[in-house]
């Protein structure tokens, strides 16, 4: 039986192979039929069955490949966010979406095959039904299979050694006392950046309403996104209680990311710099996830599953010590 | 900062909260002039209702340990560390006197007669 680590590695390798295979199919299908397709190619059909939209030949491969990339990125991010474990839902989505885009590509090529003009392309009614059914089935089968594997892996892990909180500092908690550790970090520059971009966004919106500029979306949307994301990373609060670790983002203390004490294998303090993790804010790097507001002291936790999580707050040594003691107490009784 | 709450303490909760913060100040967890974490966060840290935390904070303000300032939150007053330590010791003294059967007035009289 595979241990948890092997299971995750196997699942990652499987997902990577699947991702590449879908890319290959998306590009290879139109290329293989290149000589027999009209230019442009029919890529959209109306409800009554006839084609009503077209795309140049290069877009037939590029558009679904782009869609697939966005989907992969979304799934990768959400896997990281949930601690890197194998989620049956993610695997099912990956399978269903892969079948869906590949099937759609196949039916587009099929409908256009040997037509001179895109408006004469065949209907795709039957293909759509077939592709949707296949996609649903693939999702269902993979989801069920992954759930079985995930359950087995976690059962194997629960019995296995090497997961007890080892190493790292500890703190003595006298019987009958409740200890809690709080720390926060503020980056005034990030707060200022958030305020400035919010101001710019408001200005753009007002100018658009007044009719001074045309469509404001290309400027407005990035400004609003930058403003909100920088605002959320300008302040961070870490709280260690007997329940576990809570990290609250933004001056309003929301959203909050929680790590139950039983999910934490060990904790430590570490010196990190923005250069090491690729800048300020919410960073994903080889060191795992780092919420970086300033260089220096970081509280780093090593969860049982997934990558390390670090947050740059003062007095991290004692926070880590308290977490280790709480985790040790949790496992011993 | 590290907060310690004695779970065997039988005093009302708001007094325990005040005691925990007084103890944190006395142990140098937060220095005079420092801002205290918001009440909402303290309530999550101590596992106590936010109103109870506010009641404890108000008691500390009346004691001269904390200062409430609009827009600046709750800050630790200068000299609060010594004051908090003294208040802590006085509390312990009173508890000991009560245990031995002395009333509050007896204790005051005892202190008055000290050279």
Interface residues (C-beta under 8 A of the other chain):
Chain A: X176 X177 X178 X179 X180 X181 X182 X183 X184 X237 X239 X241 X242 X246 X248 X253 X315 X318 X322
Chain B: X1 X2 X3 X4 X5 X6 X7 X8 X37 X38 X40 X41 X42 X44 X45 X46 X47
